[in-house]
Every structure is written in C-alpha cells, then in structure tokens.
C-alpha cells in the first residue's frame, strides 16, 4: 500500500480544473499508465484572473501532480483562447483587499506559495500560454520551466499603471530572462510584447500559429513575422503593424477562426521529449537550473509581500478601484493630477483617491 504525501485528499477542483491525460510517445501514441497533469485556470469571463480560492487550488494541484508517481509533466494553462492569465482578480482586489493591508498580506502568502509550488515541483512544469499573459499571469508563467504560446498572445506587466509593482516574480525573474534594461522597460512602461518579441527576448520556448484562414494556419497578421530589421537597423520582428497594413490584417482576422490544436500538439511533443529521459536525472537538472530563479525569489518574496500589503493603503487602493469602477479605456487614475496633488503636499486619503478616479471625469 503506497503512502499518500498530499496535503489534502480528495480536493474538489472547479474554478481550477485538474485532470490526468495520457502521455503520448514521440509517435503520438498513448503510453499506458503514465500521464501529464493538466492544471487549468477556469475563469475566462475575467481573462482567467485568479481569485483567492483559485490560488489555493493551483497550490494543491501542483502538490498533487508533484506527488503523483504516474505523472511525467505538469501542463499549466487556462480556459479559452484569449488569456492565460491577467493576474490577480481586480474585482476582488478593489472590493475586498483595497484598504485592508492585513488581509492582503495573508493573500500574498498564498500567492507566494503558488509561485513556490511551481518552482519546487518534482515534475517539469510547462506553461501552455493560450492567450495574453499579463501582470501576475506573466509572473506565474515565468516561474514555469518552459512556456509554449500561440502567436497572437501578448506578454507584459501592468503594475505601475494600476497601483502596484511587479514584485510577485517579475522583478526577480525577468532580468534573468531578458537582461536588466529590457526588464526595466517592461516592468515600468508596461508596454506589452507580442509573442514573437517574447520569443526573441527569451521568455518563451516556442510559439505556434493559432489563426486559421480558409482552412490553413497563418502567422499572426497583426505583427511583422518575416522582417528582422528596418532600413535603419532597428529590430522590428514581432512589432505591431500600423496604418493600412493594420487595417488589412484586421480584415484578414475577420475571415479566420482560432484553433489551438497546434498549441496542444507542441505542448504534447515537449512533454514526450521529457518523458524520454531518466526521471531523477531530469528532476535534478531542472532543480539545478531553477536555483537561479529561487536565489532571487527566496531572497525577496517576504519583504515584497510586506510592501505590497502596505501599498494597499495608497496607490493600490486607488489603482485597483479605478480599474474596477471605470469602463472601456477609462480604467486608470489621472496620473498628472495625482502628481500635481502630491507635489502640493496632499495627503493620501479618500479625497485624493476620489479626485484622481476616472469616475470623477465629466
């Protein structure tokens, strides 16, 4: 009789789906008795942003898959084709955690445990990026060992735009992937990268087409996919098209449909390659490489948790409520007015938050 090492038995997964799928060999045939564990965040209506309960389920799912002797690899993904994850659930942040640093500090304990559960899994973790990976979604994605994305996904940070800092992993991991200057620009200006840019910058293992037009897969028509430099020598591969080219790309997209079959095929192929290795040697190799992430993550995660909690009294309180209460593109505070009021010595209070809210316009 084998002993169970799971923290909790018979976990009920709902807003996070846990399933075992048979491993496929290199020829695409099922391998009897061994599986890949698919952990799927299931909140597509809110772009798979994770609620507190979802974070708990991801932690338990990672632990369960790590302990399962029949599991070869963990596939971490989400429902739909628009988003892998856009980070924490802003509605929950705005309506419960904003102004409650003691509560948010406990929440951040769970978030930290989710990142650590990925980094400490006994099985390789593949991020199947089925859409945009933004904010905290980018952070949990970079905690994974591999990332395969469809080529219409976008990648980036959002913290400084909405009252936070990307201290849930990006300030630790991103410089290791892309270098300090590119990490600095991504984490501060918050301009998203196309999947092609993310691949070139080193945060993805592979990208595959997802748009089917007239029955054939085509590369993302919204970005340059076959040009590396312009006449001045500037890198443009993966950058967005503009003007008439952009309009033509939109028309082409209207004719197409999203098909994730190539993404699934690429994920299964990588899992098959990992299956064809010695399991303990594979685990040791992965853990040796993970140390470079863990060195920074373990050094900073607790002090970052403290700061993120206290920040819920000021900028996060304003930013998350602005995003939650605003509509359309009006989801950010008035940054100029905020800086003007602070320059005048205005205190951080509800009066200031109301004055800079997008709801105060008009």
Number of C-alpha atoms within 10 A of each C-alpha: 3 4 5 11 12 16 9 10 10 6 13 10 18 14 20 23 19 23 15 16 14 19 25 20 16 15 8 12 10 14 13 9 9 19 24 24 27 23 23 23 27 23 22 17 11 14 24 30 26 26 19 15 12 22 23 17 23 27 19 21 27 28 22 22 27 25 16 18 11 16 23 25 26 28 28 25 24 27 21 18 19 20 25 34 32 25 23 20 21 23 17 16 21 21 14 12 22 24 20 16 19 13 14 22 21 14 19 20 14 17 23 22 18 23 23 19 20 26 25 22 21 25 29 24 28 26 26 25 31 25 26 28 30 28 28 26 25 27 26 25 30 25 27 23 20 19 22 23 32 29 30 24 25 24 25 25 28 23 22 16 21 20 22 20 21 21 22 25 24 26 19 23 23 22 14 16 17 17 13 13 10 13 21 15 12 21 24 15 14 18 14 19 22 24 30 26 22 23 19 15 15 15 22 22 16 21 22 23 20 26 23 18 15 9 9 10 17 16 18 24 20 21 24 18 17 10 12 13 11 10 6 6 8 9 13 17 18 23 18 15 16 12 7 9 15 15 13 14 16 13 12 15 18 9 11 17 14 17 15 18 12 16 22 16 13 18 20 22 18 17 24 21 12 16 22 12 11 9 14 11 10 17 15 12 11 19 20 10 11 16 14 13 19 19 12 15 24 14 11 16 21 15 11 19 21 17 15 22 22 17 21 26 17 19 21 26 25 27 28 29 27 26 23 17 17 17 12 6 8 15 20 23 27 18 12 10 14 19 13 11 16 13 9 9 9 13 11 15 12 11 10 17 21 15 16 22 24 21 16 12 9 4
